[in-house]
């Protein structure tokens, strides 16, 4: 018993003569693709918003660490002045 591997391309080539879509089926597929593209656009918008939020967050963190470093420097200088 031998088994031949079937690729998607082979399967489509065999099935394509049998595929006859009606106008309604084509419209349904087009509508489905439209909704799919809309959902992809929404996902891209959300990802872009997240990237912008991360950039603002990292800038905020950098300012915070700068303030902490300045505070630590002043504290170290005060400590050295006392000794």
SVG drawing of the C-alpha trace seen along z (x, -y; Angstrom):
<svg xmlns="http://www.w3.org/2000/svg" viewBox="-27 -68 62 70">
<polyline fill="none" stroke="black" stroke-width="0.4" points="0.0,0.0 1.5,-3.3 0.3,-6.8 1.0,-9.8 1.4,-13.2 -1.1,-15.7 -0.3,-19.4 -2.8,-22.1 -1.9,-23.1 -2.7,-19.6 -5.9,-19.5 -7.1,-22.9 -6.1,-21.8 -8.3,-18.7 -11.2,-20.6 -11.2,-23.7 -13.3,-22.4 -16.0,-21.3 -16.1,-24.7 -18.9,-26.8 -19.9,-29.6 -23.2,-31.3 -23.5,-35.1 -24.8,-34.9 -21.8,-32.8 -19.4,-35.2 -21.1,-38.1 -20.9,-36.3 -17.2,-35.6 -16.6,-39.2 -18.5,-40.4 -16.5,-38.0 -13.2,-39.2 -14.3,-42.8 -15.0,-42.1 -11.7,-40.2 -9.9,-43.3 -11.7,-45.6 -10.7,-43.4 -7.0,-43.5 -7.2,-47.3 -8.5,-47.5 -5.7,-45.2 -3.1,-47.4 -4.6,-50.5 -4.5,-48.9 -0.9,-47.7 0.1,-51.2 -1.6,-52.7 0.3,-50.2 3.6,-51.1 2.9,-54.8 1.9,-54.1 5.1,-52.1 7.2,-54.9 5.6,-57.4 6.0,-54.9 9.7,-54.4 10.2,-58.2 8.4,-58.5 10.6,-55.8 13.7,-57.5 12.7,-60.8 11.9,-58.9 15.3,-57.2 17.0,-60.5 15.4,-62.0 16.3,-59.0 19.9,-59.2 20.1,-62.9 18.6,-62.3 21.1,-59.4 24.0,-61.7 23.0,-64.5 22.5,-62.0 26.0,-60.5 27.5,-64.0 25.9,-64.8 27.0,-61.6 30.6,-62.3 30.5,-65.8 29.5,-64.5 32.5,-62.1"/>
</svg>
